[in-house]
Amino acid sequence: MLRPTTRPLAPDAHPLLNKGYMVPTPSIGAMYMRILRCVRHGVSGAIIYGHTRWGKTYAIRYCVRLLREELPRSAILHVGMPQNPSRSEGLFFGMLLAAARHDRPDSGSALQRRFRLYNRLAEMVERVSGKSLIVFVDEAQRLEIEHYEWLRDVQDELERRGVRMYTFLIGQPGILNRKTSFRQSIDTSQIVSRFMIEEMRFEGFRSAADLEVPLSAYDESVFPEGSDWTFTRFFFQRAYDAGFRLGGQNELVWDAFSEAHRRARFDFTMELPMIRIVNYVSDKSFV
């Protein structure tokens, strides 16, 4: 049977144009494996750091999706720290309640919110019939010492309820300075021993070979589901049907960025963030 030649939906409804999709990268794979290792070996906290716009938030979303398949009996909480976060206990616990999708995150005193959060997190773990909670804190370089102390309280309470809490601090390189300063004081060294045991640099693309897997994902991802409309075919239909595959263009894409890097006269080794590759592919698509 011949494949249909008319696109099944309008281009502006496609995930490629509204950024509603995810593709794997070597750094995401490394991050995921580090998280799995920490959970399986009982490491309660780790720092994963990288430059801004490097795709760390995107990586969290990807890892959450994989973890729900790999560790279905672990509850997962994803918290994003805002710019200049408040040092109010009530507002902090309200933010955590909102991240846990509690229906009343902003009502009650700080103490009431605190205990509602404890109960909510315990319910999340009980719902998956598990004994562990995995917490991702995005933009973690914005955390202040008070926030760490409150997170420690959450960890302690969950431990009393038989739940193991694993915290992954995802942030910019400045978070390493915070770790160093915490180590120098007896009062804050326990923050390091709880939440900053391991550290990992989230890298960008460093070679043409790094690009092959994410670019090939466009050749393999299908939308709508159940159709034979891969992302590449949707936007490059005639070329795709003639044998073109985006995964085979990794050298060409790398060379294009290398030439731009050379012309800009940058004196550092080129390393590409995920967002640049996503934008490059989106900009090159046509309808």
C-alpha positions in Angstrom: 0.0 0.0 0.0 1.3 3.4 -0.9 2.0 5.9 1.8 -0.2 9.0 2.0 1.5 12.1 0.5 -0.7 14.8 2.1 0.4 15.9 5.6 -2.1 14.7 8.2 -2.2 18.0 10.1 -1.4 21.7 9.7 2.3 22.4 10.2 1.7 24.8 13.1 0.2 21.9 15.1 3.4 19.9 14.8 5.5 19.4 17.9 8.6 20.6 16.0 7.3 24.1 15.6 5.8 24.5 19.1 8.8 22.8 20.8 6.5 20.1 22.3 9.0 17.3 21.8 12.1 15.8 23.3 15.2 14.1 21.7 18.1 12.3 23.4 21.6 13.7 23.6 24.8 12.2 25.0 24.7 14.6 28.0 21.1 13.7 28.8 22.1 10.1 28.7 25.0 10.7 31.0 22.8 12.7 33.4 20.2 10.0 33.4 22.7 7.2 34.2 24.2 9.3 37.0 20.8 9.8 38.5 20.0 6.1 38.3 23.3 5.2 39.9 22.7 7.6 42.8 19.2 6.2 43.5 20.3 2.6 43.2 23.4 3.2 45.4 21.6 5.3 48.0 23.4 8.6 47.2 21.0 11.1 48.6 22.0 14.2 46.7 24.0 15.4 43.7 24.8 18.6 41.8 24.4 18.7 38.0 25.8 22.0 36.6 26.1 23.6 33.2 25.9 27.0 31.5 22.6 28.8 31.0 20.6 27.8 27.9 22.6 24.6 27.8 19.4 22.5 27.9 19.3 21.5 31.6 15.6 22.1 32.1 14.9 20.1 28.9 17.1 17.3 30.3 15.2 17.2 33.5 11.9 16.7 31.6 13.5 13.9 29.6 14.9 12.2 32.7 11.6 12.5 34.5 9.9 10.7 31.6 12.5 7.9 31.6 12.5 7.5 35.4 8.7 7.0 35.4 9.3 4.0 33.2 12.5 2.7 34.8 11.5 3.4 38.5 7.7 3.3 38.5 7.6 2.9 42.3 9.5 6.2 42.9 7.5 9.4 43.2 9.0 12.4 41.4 8.9 16.1 42.3 10.2 18.8 39.9 10.7 22.3 41.4 11.8 25.4 39.6 13.4 28.1 41.7 12.4 31.6 40.7 14.6 34.7 40.3 15.4 36.1 43.8 13.4 33.5 45.7 11.7 34.7 48.9 13.2 33.6 52.2 9.7 33.3 53.6 9.1 29.8 55.0 5.4 30.0 54.1 6.1 31.0 50.5 8.8 28.3 50.1 6.5 25.6 51.3 3.7 27.0 49.2 5.9 26.7 46.1 6.7 23.1 47.0 3.0 22.4 47.4 2.3 23.9 44.0 5.0 21.8 42.5 3.3 18.7 44.1 0.0 19.9 42.6 -1.7 20.4 45.9 -5.1 22.1 45.5 -4.4 24.6 48.3 -0.7 25.7 48.0 -1.2 29.3 49.1 -3.5 29.0 52.1 -2.7 28.6 55.8 0.3 29.5 57.9 3.8 28.4 57.3 3.4 25.5 59.7 0.2 24.4 58.1 1.8 24.5 54.7 4.7 22.5 56.0 2.6 19.7 57.3 0.4 19.7 54.3 3.5 19.2 52.2 4.8 16.4 54.3 1.4 14.6 53.9 1.2 15.4 50.2 4.7 13.9 49.5 3.9 10.9 51.6 0.7 10.4 49.6 2.6 10.7 46.3 5.0 7.9 47.4 2.1 5.8 48.7 0.3 6.2 45.4 3.1 4.4 43.5 3.5 1.8 46.3 7.1 2.9 46.8 9.6 4.0 49.4 11.4 6.8 47.6 11.0 10.3 46.4 13.2 11.9 43.7 13.4 15.7 43.8 14.7 17.8 41.0 15.5 21.5 41.9 16.0 23.5 38.7 18.0 26.7 38.8 19.4 25.5 42.1 22.1 28.1 42.2 19.3 30.4 43.5 18.8 28.4 46.7 19.8 30.2 49.9 20.8 28.5 53.2 17.3 28.8 54.6 15.9 26.8 51.6 18.5 24.1 52.2 17.5 23.9 55.9 13.8 23.6 55.0 14.7 20.9 52.4 16.6 19.1 55.1 13.5 19.2 57.4 11.5 17.6 54.5 14.1 14.9 54.1 14.1 14.2 57.9 10.3 14.0 58.1 10.1 11.6 55.1 12.8 9.5 56.6 10.7 9.2 59.8 7.9 8.0 57.6 10.1 5.4 55.9 10.6 7.3 52.7 14.1 7.9 51.1 14.5 11.3 49.5 17.0 11.9 46.7 17.7 15.5 45.7 19.3 16.6 42.4 20.3 20.2 42.2 20.4 21.3 38.6 22.0 24.7 38.1 24.7 27.0 36.7 28.4 26.6 37.6 28.1 29.1 40.4 26.5 26.4 42.6 30.0 24.9 43.0 31.1 28.0 44.9 28.1 27.6 47.2 29.2 24.0 47.9 32.8 25.2 48.7 31.5 27.8 51.1 29.2 25.3 52.9 32.1 22.9 53.4 34.1 25.5 55.3 31.5 25.7 58.1 30.5 23.0 60.6 27.0 24.5 60.6 26.5 24.0 56.9 28.8 21.1 56.0 25.8 18.7 56.5 24.1 20.4 53.6 27.0 19.1 51.4 26.8 15.6 52.9 23.0 15.5 52.2 22.5 17.3 48.9 25.9 17.8 47.2 27.6 14.4 47.6 28.3 14.0 43.9 28.7 16.5 41.1 28.5 16.3 37.3 29.1 18.8 34.5 26.3 18.9 32.0 28.1 19.2 28.7 27.1 20.5 25.3 27.8 18.9 21.9 31.6 18.6 21.5 31.9 16.8 18.2 30.0 15.8 15.0 29.6 12.3 16.5 27.6 13.8 19.4 25.1 15.2 16.9 24.3 11.9 15.3 21.9 10.5 17.9 19.8 13.7 18.4 19.5 14.3 14.7 18.6 10.7 14.0 15.8 11.1 16.5 14.0 13.4 14.0 14.2 10.5 11.5 12.6 8.1 14.0 10.1 10.1 15.9 6.6 9.9 14.5 3.7 12.3 14.7 0.8 11.7 14.8 1.4 8.5 16.6 0.7 5.4 14.6 1.4 7.1 11.3 4.5 6.9 9.1 5.0 10.6 9.3 8.4 11.0 10.9 9.5 14.5 11.8 12.0 14.6 9.0 9.4 13.3 6.4 6.8 15.8 7.6 9.0 18.8 6.8 11.3 17.4 4.1 8.8 15.0 2.4 10.3 14.7 -1.1 13.9 14.5 0.2 12.9 11.9 2.8 11.1 9.7 0.3 14.2 10.0 -1.9 16.4 8.6 0.9 17.4 11.8 2.9 17.9 11.3 6.6 18.8 14.1 9.0 20.9 11.8 11.1 23.3 11.5 8.2 23.9 15.3 8.2 25.7 15.5 11.5 29.1 16.4 9.9 27.4 19.0 7.7 25.7 20.6 10.7 28.8 20.5 12.8 30.8 22.1 10.0 28.3 24.9 9.7 28.7 25.8 13.4 32.4 25.4 13.2 32.6 27.9 10.3 30.5 30.4 12.3 32.7 29.8 15.3 35.9 30.4 13.2 34.5 33.6 11.6 33.6 35.0 15.0 37.3 34.4 16.0 36.5 32.7 19.2 39.6 31.4 20.9 37.9 28.7 22.9 37.0 25.2 21.9 33.5 25.0 20.4 30.8 23.4 22.5 27.2 23.7 21.4 24.2 23.8 23.7 21.1 21.8 22.9 18.9 24.9 22.3 21.1 25.9 19.3 20.6 22.5 17.6 16.8 22.6 18.3 16.6 26.1 16.8 18.8 25.2 13.9 16.6 22.2 12.9 13.4 24.3 13.4 14.8 27.2 11.3 15.8 24.8 8.5 12.4 23.1 8.3 10.0 24.2 5.6 6.3 23.6 4.9 
